[in-house]
Amino acid sequence: MESHDARGETHGGYRAADAERYVPEPDKRPGRTAFQRDRARVLHSAALRRLAGKTQVVDPGVSSGAVPDTSPRTRLTHSLECAQVGRELGAALGCDPDLVETSCLAHDLGHPPFGHNGELVLAEFAAGCGGFEGNAQSLRLLTRLEPKRFASPDVSVGLNLTRAALDAATKYPWPRGGRPGDPGSPKFGVYEDDLPVFRWAREGAPEGRQCFEAQVMDWSDDVAYSVHDVEDGLQAGHIDPRALRSAPERADVFACAAARYAPPGTAPDELAEALDRLLAQPWWPDHYDATALAQARLKDAASQLIGRFCLAAEGATRERHGTARLTRYAAELVVPREQRLECAVLKAVADRYVMQRAAQARRRAEQRVVIAELAAALLARAPEGLDPQFAPLFAAAGDDRGRRRVVVDQIASLTDAAATALHARLTPA
């Protein structure tokens, strides 16, 4: 990795510039690649550990009562599984596996307590200071908030990852309102405050285009959570596989898929065909009773689905681009439409039977109150309630915009339990 030829290219299809860091620093141990160092930095970060306390879809310890607690995924276990999927798919296509794994491990670091539910409340609170988006928060954490390297005693550069690693971890490579062809999109990958390091990481990149490693990360994320959310829903007793053969139940699933997960203009017949393809597989679970045999069959079904989605993408990408190593901006990941629709249907199944439960709706409403009241209390009472990392930043902020951003950074760093506890302390009944 670190050695390069006369053209300035490193071995393995990456340029020397890809391995540069925002603030140069010497190697501690010769022989380790820059991307191996990146992976180690994310793996050892406090931000990654905190994901263990952030819910994925099924709340830990919560089930229908028909089956025992099965320890469902958290944001941490999801990130680890996404990293395993991405590492293998990326390596099969010629990417540096450590680079892809780093991007997968980092992709959810900025998600706040209570996931997308908390994200919506923070976006409203931060509307006047640049907004909030979990992916933009991930970049901010990697380049500023996670204390690892400082350019000076007052200027943190976060984990100081390589240019290629930051680019690979950027799912939405544009600022708020800057999505090509869709300026009204709520999705963005960088706050205005963080544009200098973003522009450095994206130097020479086509505007608005994901690098190839980010595309592998993005699809690996979709694959991991679509498959595992359904697996967790089955194990928790929220999903009955037999319901997927009922016409009214299927109609609900297809409506959800068309509204939230499928490409625009997808016909219900296409979604029905996608679900039927999955139901026709010999490994598809037709029931789940929590016995050891049922658990093994469900694990096999999850493995089969991941293999199906990844092999389809690998095959289609190779068919278009050939057998060369595919890195950075040399190619586009090709995912067949059939597999994208199958993945969308799985997401809709988890949405319909897990996220749309009445108990979940009540719980989400309570969580939104917690985040909104906590944000207001912190803004009014700071530095009380702020961690030692954030209290000096709040004091140094010159206006309400800056103080709001510090409050957002503090809340986004909290686990679900920590947010609930801090809310209880700052907003006594």
TIVO-965454 format. One record per residue (C-alpha): y, x, z negated; residue in one letter. Coordinates in steps of 0.001 Angstrom, whole numbers, plus 524288, in hexadecimal, padded with zeros to 5 digits. Each point is the difference from the previous one (the first is absolute). Example, Ala and Ser with C-alpha at 12.3 -4.5 7.8 and 13.67 -1.06 7.14 Angstrom:
2
7EE6C8300C7E188A80D708055A80294S
***
This chain:
429
800008000080000M80A1C809F87FBDAE7FDAE809A580B3FS805997FC9C80D4BH800128051E80DCFD80B30804A980880A803B77F1FE80372R8023F7FCEC7F1C1G7F40A7F7417FEEAE7F6CF800847F486T7F15F7FF0D80143H7FA867F23E80086G80A3E7F9E4808C5G80B7D800A37F692Y80CB08078B801BCR8054F809707F613A80B4E7F6867FDF5A7F6617F56F7FBB6D7FC3C8084A7F435A80E0D802CA7FBD2E805557FAAB7F32DR80DA17FA827FDAAY8024A80AC27F60FV7F85380C3B803B3P7F6BC805137F5B4E7F5A780ABB7FFBBP7F1707FD967FFF3D7F972801797F2DEK7F289802F280553R7FD728060480D5CP7F6407F8FF808A4G803977F2287FC2BR806757F82B80AEAT80D147F9537FE87A7F9777F2BC80186F7F5FB803147F581Q80B77802D07F6ECR806307F2FD803CBD7F38E7F8A67FCC1R7FEE6806D47F2D2A80E177FCB67FC8BR7FE337F17D80287V7F2AD7FFBC7F970L80594806217F38DH80C607F7B97FFC1S8035B7F6B87F4F2A803C17F5D980A28A7F2187FF9D80535L7FA6D7FE9C7F243R8092A7F4A47FD45R7F9C87F85C80B15L7F45D7FDFE7F6E6A808A07F6667F89FG8047A7F85A80BDFK7F81A7F447804B7T7FAD77FFCF80DE4Q7FC157F19F801E7V7F64E7FBAD7F584V8053E802487F242D7F722808E17F7EBP7F79D7F8327F6A0G802EA7F318806CCV7F4F37F88E80697S7FBE77F21580279S7F7468003C7F411G7F3D17FEA480862A7FE1D80EA08012BV802A280B617F6CAP80BE6808C5800E3D7FD9C8098580B29T80BBC809127FE7AS8071F7FC8480C9AP8087E8097A8077CR80D10804BE7FB20T80A57806568087DR7FA1680D0E7FC34L7F20C7FCFE80402T805167F9B580C70H807A680C6580314S7F4188088C7FD88L7F79E7F778808CEE80A827FFA780A73C8007380EDB7FF40A7F1518011F801FDQ800787F6F480BD2V80BD0806E6805C0G7FAC780DAA7FDBFR7F3807FD4B80797E806857F86780AFFL80AC180A1080164G7F66980B5A8002BA7F7D67F93B80A74A80C177FF2880893L8046880E0F7FDC3G80A3C7FE597F54DC800C0809357F48BD7F80E7F8617F5D5P80842804A17F47DD80C5B7FB6D806CCL7FA8A7F2628027CV7FA6E7FF197F24AE80D45803B67FA69T806A67F5178077CS7F5CD7F6237FB7AC8010D804257F1CEL80ECF7FF04800CAA801827F35A80799H800BA7F6DA7F426D806BC808EB7F61EL80CBF7F86B800B4G7FA337F29C7FD7AH806177F9E87F3CEP7F95F7F86E7F505P7F9237F3A5804D5F7FF69804FA80E05G806C27F84F80AB9H804007F5C07F609N8081280A147F8A4G804B88058480CDFE806647F30F803A3L8078B7FF2E7F32BV8048D80E1F800B1L8045A7FDFC80E14A808D17F4EF7FB6FE80535807D47F476F8029B80BC7808BCA805F77F87A80B52A80D46806287FD75G7FB4880DF37FE5BC7F75B801E980BD4G7F5037F6707FD5BG7F22E802B47FB95F7F3AF80278807E8E7F393805E67FA8CG7FE708097B80B3CN80E06804D97FF10A7FDC2801837F16AQ7F40280853802E3S8082E809598081BL80A578005D7F544R7F5A1803277F5FDL7FA0380AD580850L80D168064880305T807FC7FD877F3B2R7FA047F8E47F45EL7F2E7806997FD59E8041580C6C7F8B8P7F96380BE6805F3K80A3280853806F0R80EC78014C7FE82F80996805AF809C5A8092A8023A7F46DS7FFE27FB917F1C6P806667F32B8041BD7F9567FD8D80D22V7F1BA7FBEA80063S7F8678008680CB6V7F4597F8E07FA60G7F2E58055B80435L80662807C980B00N7F5457FC8780998L7FF548054D80DC5T807287F9B780B40R7F3537FAF0805DCA7FB5F7FA347F318A80C977F86F7FDCDL7FFA57FB1F80DFDD7F1AC7FC167FEC7A802ED7F84F7F38EA80B067F85F80692T7FA727F30380474K80D277FA908046EY807FE80B40805B4P80D4D7F96D8000CW80AAE7FC347F610P802FF7F2107FBBFR803D27F7DF80BC6G7FBB480A9A8095AG7F2A87FB5180479R7FF998017B80EE2P8006F7F29A80645G8007F7F8EB7F2E5D80C1E803A57F812P7FDEC7F4627F6EDG7F2DB804F87FB3BS7FED9801CA7F138P7F75580BDD80254K8061E80D797FFAFF7FC4C80D977FB8AG80C34806BE7FAEEV80C007FCD07F7C7Y80D6C8049A80439E8004D809B27F49ED7F3C0806A88051BD803A68011B80E59L8024D80ED17FFC3P7F1F8803507FC5CV7FAEB7F50B808B8F807348058F80BB6R7FAD080D7F7FCB7W7F2097FAEF7FF6EA801D57F88780CBAR8066D80B3180753E7FBE07FF2480E47G7F8577F35B7FE0DA801B97F46C80950P808E27F5EC7F99BE7F8B87F5337F8F9G7F280805138037ER7F577803257F608Q7F96480D1B80143C7F17D7FF6E802FAF7FC19803427F1FAE8087C7F4D37FAF1A7F9467F6D880987Q7F2C98044E7FABFV804FD7FDCB7F222M8054D7F2948039BD7F32A7FB5D805EBW7F827805FB7F4CFS808877F8677F678D7FD7C7F35780768D7F172802AB80097V7FEB88039B7F1AAA807957F4C27FA41Y7FB047F56D8093ES7F1E28037B7FD03V8014F803007F19BH808AE7F4697FCAAD7F5567F70380535V7F5AB807CD7F8A2E807C97FEC37F358D802317F18280264G7F1777FDC3801C8L7FC91807B67F3DCQ80A257F8B67F7E5A7FA5F7F2F780464G80C337FBA58075AH7F9DC8004380D96I7F3E77F840803D4D7FABA8053380D04P7FA997F28780346R80DD87FA95800BEA802748082A80C30L7F6E77F6F980791R8078D7F3B77FC35S8097E7FB1880A64A80B157FC557F692P7FEC780CE27F89EE7FFE4807B680CA2R80C357F8F380499A80716804427F39AD7FBB480E15801F7V8043F8001880E3FF80D377FA1C7FCB6A8022080AA07F5DAC7FBB280A9D80979A808F17FB0780ACBA80BA67FF1C7F6CAA7FEAC80D177F92CR7F63A80972805D3Y7FC9B7FDC580E53A808588049880B76P80A167F5D480455P7FA847F5D980946G7F1E4801727FB97T7F88D7F3818030EA7F76F7F9587F5B6P7F45D801958091ED801A380EC07FFB2E7FFF17FFE07F131L7F4077F7347FFC3A7F8F3809538091DE803CD80B817F760A7FA9B7F97D7F3C9L7F3B47FBA380715D7FD6E80DE88048ER8000F804527F1CCL7F7D37F4917FB33L7F5CC8031B80A62A7FD9F80DC97FAF5Q7F2FA801CB7F8F6P806D5806C17F4A8W80A427F5697FDADW7FE2E7FA677F226P7FC407F19680059D800B57FECE7F12FH8032C808067F3FAY7F9AB7FE487F29FD8035C80D2C7F998A7F1E7804997FF67T7FD5D80E53802CFA7FAAB7FC7B80D73L80C0B7F7D08031FA808E980B097FB9CQ7F8D480997808C9A800B67F6C980BA3R80E767FDE17FDDBL8027480E9D7FF6DK7F8608019780C99D808207F55680672A80C7F806FE7FBEBA7FAC580CCE80576S7FBFB7F96C80CB9Q80D717F9E4801A2L8072080CD57FDA5I7F724806D5809BAG801E97F51B809E5R80ED0800B27FF46F800FA80ED17FFFAC7F6038027C80AABL8069D7F5F0808A9A80D1B806FB7FE69A7F9E680D5A801EFE7F8D77FBD080C50G80B9B7F92080632A8092480B517FCD3T7F6A0809E1805C6R7FE407F7AF80C17E80E9C8007A8026DR8031680DEE7FBBFH7F383807A580236G7F996809EB7F714T80BA2808B67FC8FA80522801637F222R809A57F4EA7FDE9L80B5F803647F70FT80E427FCA97FD41R805E57F9E580C68Y7F57680380809CEA7F95F7F2AB7FFACA8000F7F1E97FB37E7F5357FA287F7C1L7F94F7F53C807B9V7FA1C7F4CD7F82DV7F8F37F5C580831P805957F2527FEE1R7F2ED7FA937FB8BE7FFDE808C87F40CQ80E527FD7A7FCEBR7FD177F1697FFCFL7F3D0801D57F7ADE8081D807DA7F669C80A8D7F56F80010A7F5E27F5857FCECV7FAE6807D77F46AL80DD98015B7FAB2K801C27F15180172A7F34E7FD4A7F8C0V804C1807E37F444A80D617F9A4800EDD7FA987F22A800A4R7F5FA801097F51FY805D180A317F6E3V80EB8800B38016DM802247F18880267Q7F8CB7FB6D7F3DAR808657F76B7F734A7FE39809537F494A804D080B428086EQ80BF47F85280433A803A67FD957F1CER7FD8580E2C7FCA9R80883804BB80B36R80B0A7F72D7FB86A7FF1E805C67F253E7FFF580DC980590Q80C367FD61807FFR806F97FB9B7F3ADV7FBC180C657F8F9V8054F808F580AAFI80CB77F86D801CCA802F37FF6A7F175E7FC0B80E217FE01L8091E8049380AD7A80B627F8627FA4BA7FD3B804F77F244A7FF0880E2F80425L80CA27FF38807B3L806FC7FA157F44CA7FA02808537F522R7FDAB80D5080639A7FDCD80A9D7FC1DP7F78F7F80A7F69BE7F30A7FD9280689G8014480B0B809D9L7F69180B737FFF9D805DA80D8C7FD6AP7FE9C802B880E83Q808CA7F48F803CAF809D97FF1A7F4D5A8080F80BDD80494P800037FAD480DEBL8052D7F2ED7FB3DF80AC2806BA7F83DA803C48085880BB6A8006F7F49280991A80DEE7FD828041CG7FF4F7F1848030ED7F7D37F3AD7FE9BD7F8D48030380C9CR7FB3280CF07FAA0G7FC6F7FA367F2CER7F8337F52080677R7F85E809FB807CDR7FC5E807457F38AV7FB667F3447F9CDV7F7DE7FD2A80C22V7FA0280D957FF93D7FCA87FE207F199Q7F98E7F2BE801EDI7F88B8043C80C1FA7FA0780B247F83ES7FA227F6E07F5C0L7F2247FAF87FF55T7FDA57F1637FE9FD7FD8E801697F15FA80BAD808F67FDDEA8091A7F68B80704A7FAFD7F4B57F7C6T80191807B97F35DA80DAC804E980345L8042C7F248803C7H7FB267FAF67F2E8A8079380A9D7F8CCR80CDC7FE4680745L7FFE67F12B8011CT7FB8C7FABC7F2D4P7FCA87F1917FFC0A
***
